[in-house]
C-alpha cells in the first residue's frame, strides 16, 4: 500500500519544514512539497501535525522469556508503538539469561513472531561465556551487554581478567550498566544496620549513590581507552559522570569528535533521570526505584546540560516493568525498574515545551543519534530510500495517563495522573500504519534491525 502524508511539519536533521512524504513498499519513496498529484492508496492530511522519524529506544527490558508475568515482547512493543517508538534494543537479563548464541536466537524468533516494532537483542556477557560472546555477529546484533554492577537478573561481571578480554576483543559495541558493586554493598549494609526493615523511600538515592556510579563508569572508560573499545555507557544518572565524555557531533552516519575521529565512548541518558528527582520518592516511593537510582535535583539539570552540549549522545528509557504487587513490597524486597516506553516521547516533548531542550534536539537524540551510535542500517532519519519508520504527533493535543490507556502488561505507570501537552496520532513501522488514534493494526510485524558494521 502506498501512503501519502501531506502538509506535515517535518522535524528532521535539525530543521522543521512543511513537506509531503510518500511511503511505498515499506520505504520513504519521495519527500517534497506539493506531492498531492502522486497516486496513493491512502492520503493523510497532516495539517498542524509534526512528522518525526520513529523513536529508537536502545535500552528496554521486555521480560521474555521467563518473566512474562511482568511483560512480554508483544505487550511492550504495543506500548512502544502507541508512544511513537518504532524500534527497540532489548536486554539479556531474561530467564534464562541470553548468554549463548542459541538462547539469543530464541529471542529473535519471538521478536519475529510477536513484535509490533522493529527489534534487536543484546548478547549478554558473564564471567564464564567469553567464547559465546566472541561469536556475536556485529551486523545482526546491536551489541554486547555487560552488567558492571548487579541489577535485576544478577548478571554481574566482576572477574577482572574477563572484563579485560572482552574489552580487548569485542566484535561490536559494548554497552555497560555501571555501578560499583563494593560501594553498593557497603551502603546497603550501612543502611540496613541503621534502619532495619523500616527504611524511608528516598534511601535508594543514598544506597546507589554518586560514588558508586562514578567509580564504575570511570573504570569502564579506562578499559575502553586501554583497548580502543567501542563503549556505550547506559543510563547516566549523575552530574559527576558527564565529564567522562567528550563532546561529539553527528557526521556522515557516525558520531565524531572535534578532530573528526570517531567518538568511541558514548553515553545514554534516560527519561526518568530527566523528569524525576529524589524529591519524588516522597509521593511515588518504590514506583521510581530503579538502578542506577534517581538522585538529587541538580543531577537532572547536569544530565540535561550534557545532552545539550553533546557530551551525552542519546535518550532512551530503560523500560523495566514489574507488577504493582512486586513494587508495593517493602523497600528491600521491592525490585528496581519502572515502565516508561509508552510515554518517553511525551516526556521529551513536554521538556521541549518548557524551554529546556529544543524540539529538534530532543528528536535528534531519540532518533538520528541512536541510529548513528549503533550504525543502524537505513533507519532513524526521514530520507528517501530509508525504511518508513515515521510518527505523527500533535503538539496541541494532550495525553492523559490513566490505567485504562496503559498498554504495558504491568498496567501501571509512574506518570499516572499526568497530562502531557502532546499526543501521538499515527505510528508507521517499516511503512505499515500500526497505530492510529488509539487503534492498532497488528497484521504486520516489525523487522529485525541490521547494522552497517
C-alpha atoms as one frame of an Amber mdcrd trajectory, in Angstrom:
protein
   0.000   0.000   0.000   1.196   3.486  -0.906   0.554   6.157   1.708   0.914
   9.868   1.058   1.310  12.199   4.033   0.662  15.815   3.065   1.136  19.181
   4.791   3.252  17.789   7.641   5.739  19.836   9.628   8.739  17.551   9.173
  11.223  17.533  12.078  14.402  16.069  10.648  18.141  16.737  10.783  17.817
  19.838  12.977  15.211  21.617  10.899  11.418  21.907  10.730   9.923  22.296
   7.263   6.471  21.737   5.825   6.600  18.864   3.380   4.827  15.847   1.911
   6.124  12.283   2.223   5.228   9.293   0.043   5.572   5.807   1.545   5.840
   2.846  -0.851   6.990  -0.741  -0.345   7.821  -0.044   3.277  10.233   2.758
   2.437  10.226   6.526   2.081   9.808   6.958  -1.664   9.531  10.728  -2.097
   9.933  13.818   0.070   8.937  17.233  -1.197   6.367  19.965  -1.467   3.154
  19.618  -3.492   3.209  15.831  -3.940  -0.597  15.668  -3.895  -0.610  14.711
  -7.593   1.081  11.368  -6.841  -1.042   8.235  -6.798  -1.540   6.726  -3.350
  -3.880   4.201  -1.761  -4.195   6.334   1.357  -3.741  10.061   1.897  -3.239
  11.515   5.394  -3.650  15.263   5.708  -1.194  16.141   8.484  -2.041  19.837
   8.607  -0.952  21.118  12.028   0.885  17.895  12.885   4.625  17.250  13.144
   6.197  14.290  11.372   9.278  12.790  13.024  11.435   9.702  12.481  10.313
   6.786  14.636  11.893   6.771  18.083  14.669   4.182  18.563  14.970   3.036
  22.183  18.369   1.472  22.769  17.588   0.049  26.213  14.457  -1.844  27.194
  13.642  -4.900  29.289  10.631  -6.693  27.809  10.986  -9.704  30.188  10.524
 -12.506  27.665  11.348 -15.339  28.064  10.875 -16.365  31.666   9.396 -13.277
  33.317   6.219 -12.963  31.296   4.009 -12.320  34.321   5.582  -8.837  34.203
   5.702  -8.235  30.442   6.337  -9.817  27.071   7.606  -8.685  23.706   4.101
  -8.346  22.237   2.599  -6.239  25.039   5.607  -3.967  25.478   6.079  -3.433
  21.733   2.389  -2.464  21.617   3.018   0.121  24.327   6.078   1.250  22.377
   4.329   1.936  19.070   1.472   3.708  20.881   4.151   6.074  22.184   5.939
   6.571  18.860   8.763   4.085  19.490   9.262   2.129  16.270  12.467   0.212
  17.149  13.912  -1.174  20.356  17.018  -2.955  21.626  16.276  -5.379  24.427
  18.481  -6.534  27.271  19.693 -10.071  28.073  18.633 -10.396  31.744  15.633
 -12.555  30.935  15.201 -16.141  32.184  17.276 -17.879  31.063  19.818 -15.086
  30.563  20.735 -14.623  26.893  24.274 -15.916  27.373  24.538 -18.275  24.395
  24.014 -17.699  20.697  21.233 -20.295  20.776  19.334 -18.516  23.545  19.845
 -15.207  21.731  18.421 -16.720  18.540  15.376 -17.874  20.503  14.646 -14.268
  21.452  14.962 -13.145  17.847  12.401 -15.769  16.885   9.958 -14.450  19.495
  10.528 -10.936  18.164   9.852 -12.058  14.612   6.591 -13.716  15.601   5.165
 -11.184  18.050   6.816  -7.740  17.981   4.842  -4.824  16.560   8.029  -2.720
  16.489  11.406  -3.342  14.900  13.737  -5.180  17.243  17.252  -6.150  18.207
  18.547  -8.043  21.237  21.812  -7.641  23.139  24.095 -10.592  23.713  24.790
 -10.958  27.425  28.253 -11.312  28.938  29.010 -13.235  32.114  32.106 -14.344
  33.985  32.185 -17.612  32.028  30.773 -17.210  28.487  33.636 -15.443  26.727
  33.668 -17.796  23.711  29.935 -17.335  23.134  30.295 -13.552  23.288  33.044
 -13.620  20.682  30.701 -15.389  18.242  28.355 -12.373  18.133  27.694 -11.150
  14.574  28.124  -7.340  14.536  25.825  -6.937  11.505  22.990  -8.857  13.119
  23.203  -7.925  16.827  23.055  -4.449  18.380  25.765  -5.081  20.952  27.155
  -6.901  23.979  25.717  -6.028  27.384  27.929  -6.096  30.472  26.492  -5.520
  33.934  29.402  -3.914  35.790  27.023  -3.581  38.729  24.369  -6.047  39.867
  20.761  -5.349  38.978  17.622  -7.319  38.123  18.683 -10.753  36.899  22.045
 -10.962  38.714  24.304 -10.911  35.640  27.200  -9.152  37.361  30.527  -9.428
  35.545  33.258  -8.734  38.084  36.144 -11.008  37.025  38.944  -8.584  36.021
  40.509 -10.977  33.534  37.159 -11.458  31.732  36.493  -7.728  31.542  39.952
  -7.195  30.089  39.459  -9.913  27.452  36.006  -8.761  26.393  37.010  -5.091
  26.177  40.112  -6.060  24.197  38.393  -8.332  21.693  34.673  -7.493  21.492
  33.405  -7.877  17.916  30.966  -4.973  18.291  29.763  -2.244  20.633  29.815
  -2.940  24.387  27.005  -1.416  26.454  27.539  -1.249  30.203  25.494  -0.846
  33.349  27.927   0.954  35.646  27.598   0.859  39.435  30.499  -0.138  41.671
  29.424  -3.323  43.443  31.581  -2.990  46.606  30.287   0.547  47.155  26.656
  -0.514  46.749  27.093  -3.476  49.109  28.761  -1.319  51.740  25.968   1.247
  51.534  23.296  -1.431  51.779  24.883  -2.885  54.904  25.169   0.574  56.461
  21.526   1.475  55.923  20.267  -1.979  56.954  22.069  -1.557  60.227  20.769
   1.992  60.613  17.108   1.439  59.667  16.478  -2.309  59.674  13.328  -3.018
  57.669  11.733   0.394  58.301  13.521   2.217  55.503  12.495   5.651  54.151
  11.769   5.557  50.410  14.366   8.137  49.461  17.161   5.971  50.822  17.634
   4.454  47.368  19.477   7.530  46.123  21.897   7.115  49.032  22.364   3.367
  48.683  23.161   3.543  44.971  24.905   6.865  45.207  27.055   9.120  43.046
  30.257   7.472  44.238  29.158   4.036  43.034  28.219   5.333  39.579  31.320
   7.459  39.052  33.738   4.739  40.189  32.289   2.141  37.828  31.900   4.461
  34.836  35.464   5.689  35.309  36.702   2.097  35.331  34.755   1.253  32.158
  36.141   4.326  30.392  39.674   3.399  31.436  39.252  -0.089  29.973  37.889
   1.357  26.745  40.812   3.767  26.419  43.259   0.957  27.125  41.838  -1.380
  24.490  40.396   1.152  21.991  36.954  -0.326  22.617  33.641   0.914  21.212
  31.915   1.580  24.548  28.407   2.878  25.253  27.606   3.630  28.912  23.916
   3.365  29.707  21.614   5.468  31.924  23.953   8.190  33.188  22.449   9.383
  36.481  24.959  11.838  37.954  26.430  15.206  37.068  29.868  13.900  38.010
  29.862  11.265  35.253  29.100  13.573  32.336  32.662  14.907  32.268  33.957
  11.446  31.385  32.619  12.003  27.862  33.972  14.227  25.122  31.777  16.482
  23.017  30.698  14.803  19.792  28.593  15.540  16.745  26.796  13.575  14.067
  28.634  13.437  10.747  28.197  11.127   7.764  26.445   8.400   9.717  28.819
   8.480  12.679  29.319  10.371  15.912  32.697  12.081  15.758  34.932  14.277
  17.901  36.203  17.745  17.032  39.187  16.180  15.224  36.789  14.112  13.041
  37.884  10.897  14.713  35.064   8.516  15.724  33.714   9.047  19.221  34.436
   5.591  20.620  32.975   6.239  24.087  29.354   7.364  24.015  26.656   7.690
  26.659  22.915   7.464  27.167  20.512   9.461  29.316  17.111   8.082  30.303
  13.860   9.988  30.508  13.228   9.182  34.179  16.557  10.736  35.178  15.482
  13.884  33.296  11.936  14.031  34.691  12.060  12.788  38.288  14.402  13.590
  41.164  14.854  12.451  44.761  12.007  14.676  45.957   9.583  12.431  44.049
  10.312   9.448  46.314   8.007  11.099  48.860   4.984  10.682  46.582   5.978
   7.765  44.335   8.163   5.657  46.646   9.212   2.321  45.169   7.434   3.121
  41.892  10.526   5.088  40.875  13.045   2.747  42.483  15.478   1.868  39.697
  19.157   1.113  39.107  21.042   3.402  38.866  18.912   5.442  41.213  17.083
   8.695  40.641  19.109  11.223  42.604  19.064  14.819  43.876  17.549  17.553
  41.641  20.844  19.048  40.498  21.772  15.826  38.706  18.912  16.003  36.217
  19.936  19.550  35.358  23.525  18.429  34.751  22.413  15.498  32.587  20.182
  17.757  30.503  23.047  20.220  30.046  25.333  17.377  28.948  22.765  16.412
  26.308  22.691  19.981  25.039  26.499  20.045  24.930  26.618  16.698  23.058
  28.594  15.004  25.811  25.680  12.576  26.219  24.615  11.235  22.865  21.232
   9.510  23.085  17.990   9.452  25.082  16.297   6.153  25.969  14.066   4.633
  28.658  15.497   1.548  30.381  11.832   0.432  30.366  11.815  -2.250  33.073
   8.318  -3.273  34.248   7.375  -5.164  37.396   3.908  -5.919  38.692   2.379
  -3.353  41.010   2.257  -6.050  43.721   6.013  -6.556  43.431   6.663  -2.826
  43.625   4.369  -2.495  46.672   6.649  -4.696  48.787   8.891  -3.109  51.457
  11.983  -1.330  50.166  14.481  -4.182  50.497  12.176  -6.624  48.681  10.784
  -4.292  46.026  12.539  -4.804  42.645  14.149  -1.966  40.716  12.732  -0.765
  37.415   9.755   1.117  36.017   7.657   1.087  32.812   8.428   4.055  30.556
   8.385   3.184  26.850   4.846   4.392  26.100   5.488   7.933  27.321   9.168
   8.671  26.664   8.371  10.835  23.640   5.689  12.700  25.629   8.271  13.405
  28.349  10.759  14.911  25.936   8.095  16.924  24.122   6.995  18.299  27.493
  10.557  19.286  28.390  10.779  20.967  24.999   7.576  22.919  25.654   9.062
  24.020  28.968  12.011  25.508  27.067  14.537  23.054  28.476  15.543  21.411
  25.187  14.825  22.408  21.576  12.336  20.160  19.793  14.850  19.395  17.055
  17.471  18.357  19.640  15.073  16.107  21.551  14.127  14.305  18.323  17.763
  14.079  17.212  18.800  12.405  20.485  15.996   9.833  20.219  16.395   9.025
  16.514  19.358  10.208  14.405  21.939   9.904  17.168  20.805   6.407  18.144
  20.992   5.278  14.525  24.492   6.737  14.177  25.681   5.463  17.557  24.730
   1.878  16.666  25.232   2.279  12.894  21.693   1.074  12.192  21.004   0.378
   8.545  18.628   2.893   6.876  16.618   3.928   9.915  16.474   6.929  12.224
  16.104   9.628   9.551  13.446  10.889   7.158  15.352  10.276   3.937  14.363
   8.866   0.582  15.206   5.168   0.419  15.120   4.695   4.193  12.665   2.422
   5.962   9.437   4.299   6.643   9.571   4.388  10.446   7.543   7.549  10.977
   5.435   9.160  13.685   2.880  11.954  13.519   2.478  13.999  16.685   0.025
  16.686  17.716   1.786  19.308  19.825  -1.558  20.938  20.588  -3.193  17.716
  21.771  -2.988  16.036  25.147  -2.217  12.640  26.626  -3.777  11.847  29.979
  -2.002   8.890  31.570  -4.577   6.588  33.170  -4.676   2.878  33.931  -7.282
   2.464  31.191  -4.894   3.579  28.435  -1.646   1.928  29.583  -0.633  -0.848
  27.188   2.314  -2.276  29.140   1.314  -5.602  30.662   2.040  -4.438  34.217
  -0.863  -1.981  33.884   0.653   0.938  35.771   2.906   3.916  35.105   4.841
   6.393  37.259   3.184   9.081  35.099  -0.369   8.192  36.136  -2.320  11.395
  36.680  -0.007  13.434  34.436  -1.462  15.283  31.448   1.162  15.716  28.740
   0.610  18.506  26.221   1.231  16.298  23.186  -0.288  13.264  21.512   0.974
  10.556  19.162  -1.617  10.215  16.385  -0.001   7.807  13.873   2.912   5.369
  14.024   4.346   3.690  10.929   6.720   0.749  11.347   8.578  -0.118   8.136
   5.768   1.528   6.176   2.923  -0.225   7.994   0.447   2.007   9.845   0.423
   0.024  13.072  -1.158   2.677  15.311  -3.709   5.377  14.547  -5.573   7.406
  17.155  -5.861   4.604  19.695  -6.424   1.799  17.172  -3.894  -0.895  16.242
  -3.384  -2.848  13.026  -1.380  -5.881  14.126  -1.438  -7.717  10.792   2.209
  -6.878  10.035   5.052  -7.387  12.491   8.210  -5.348  12.938  11.541  -6.186
  11.317  14.933  -7.185  12.659  17.384  -4.289  12.788  20.564  -4.619  10.754
  23.812  -2.725  11.331  26.386  -1.188   8.971  29.464  -2.682  10.624
